[in-house]
Amino acid sequence: MKTLEIERATEPLSKYAARLRSGMLVLTSHSKPVAAVVSLNGVDRESLSLSSNPEFMKIIRHAREDFAKGRKLSLAEMKKAFA
């Protein structure tokens, strides 16, 4: 992860974004993070949209919690439940 003090930026953000091949560039002001430019190489629009949707992320979080607690269905159980 790279950081850049906004006060030291000498180019438009588009230039920094164009050079960012992976990871992220965290923009700071007085050493405190204020924004980030994130590489989206290899990310499709649908994945980006879902990953920024709070309701979808809530569903994923609950599913992960259930899985960690052992609440899961086998394929056979799933077929039986939804057949």
N, C-alpha and C positions, 0 to 999 in steps of 0.2 A: 504494500500500500504506500502510495506516495502522498506527500502533503505539500501544500503551497499556501503561503501567506498571501491573502488577497492583495494586501498593500504592495507586495513584490511582483504581482503579475504584470508582465510586460506585453502580453498578447491577448487577443480575444479568447474567450473560453472555447470557441470552435476550434482554434488551433491546438489547444491542450487536448481536447476531446479527440481530435483526428489522430494524435500521436499515441493515444491510450489504446494499446492492443489487448490488454486484459487487466483485470483488477479494477482498482478505483483510485481516483485522485481526490483527496479530502482537502477542501478549501477551509482555511482557518483565518480567524481574525484575532489578533493578540493571543496566538497559540491555542485558541479554542475552536473546535470544529463548528462550522456554520452551514456547510453544504458539501455535496459530493458529486463528482462526475464519475459515472459507472460505465465500464465497458459493456456493451451488449453484443459483442461478437459472438455469433453462434446461438443467440437467443431469438426465438420467434416472437411475434407480437402477442400471440395467444398466451404463451408462458409469462411474458412480461405483464400482461393485463391481469392474469390470475394471481401472480405473485404480489401484486400491489392492491388486491381486492381484500379488504378486511374480513368480509364474511367468508370468503373462500379460505383464507388463512386460519380463521376460527375453526372451520370444519376440519382442516388438516391437523391443527393442534389437538382437537378433541380425539380424532382418530389415532394419533400417535400416543396420546395418554391411555386410550382404551387398549391399544396394542401392548403398551408397556405393562399394563395391569393384567395381561393375559386374556383379555376379551377379544377374541378373534374367531373367525369361522373358517373351516376348511372349504375347499372348492366343492366337495360333496354336500356339506351343510348349506353352503350358499345356493347351490342348485336346488336343493330341497326347499329352502325357504322362499325362493323366488320363482319356482316352477309353477 
